[in-house]
Structure formats: C-alpha cells, structure tokens
Amino acid sequence: MADIAKWMDDLKQTRDELRLHLHLGAKEAEDEWESLMRDWDSFLSKSQFEKSEEEVGEAARELGLKMKAAYERMKKAV
C-alpha cells in the first residue's frame, strides 16, 4: 500500500512539474510571438517605396530567417 501511495505522489509531482513547464513554455512562446509581430510591423513600416529593392530584400530575408527559427522553436516546444 505504501508503494502505491509513493507512486501516486511521484505521479502528482511529475504532473505538477509538467503543468508548470507548459505554462512557462506558453508564456515564452507568447513573448516570442509578440516580439516577432513587432519585427513584422517594423518591417512593413520600413519597406516603403523609397527603399531600394536590395534593402527591402535583405530586410525581408533577415526577418524570414528569424521568423522561421522562432516558428521551429515554438513547434518543438508545443
């Protein structure tokens, strides 16, 4: 009987730890998403017609690489 109680306590502790990790991971993903959206908005506001095609292309490439890496991290976290 004591073994079952210990096993149940271990399961509860693991459950609580996972819940905390999920909560923290969700908050981290939300923060990263908000940062990406600020970058996206900044990119849109800066990519106006007076910018050269090269400047806009380089900014788009950098943003695309950053967003791709962030999306991959988020997919792994979920």
Protein Blocks (a to p, Z undefined) as FASTA:
>chain_A
ZZmmmmmmmmmmmmmmmmmmmmmmmmmmmmmmmmmmmmmmmmmmmmcfkbcfklmmmmmm
mmmmmmmmmmmmmmmmZZ
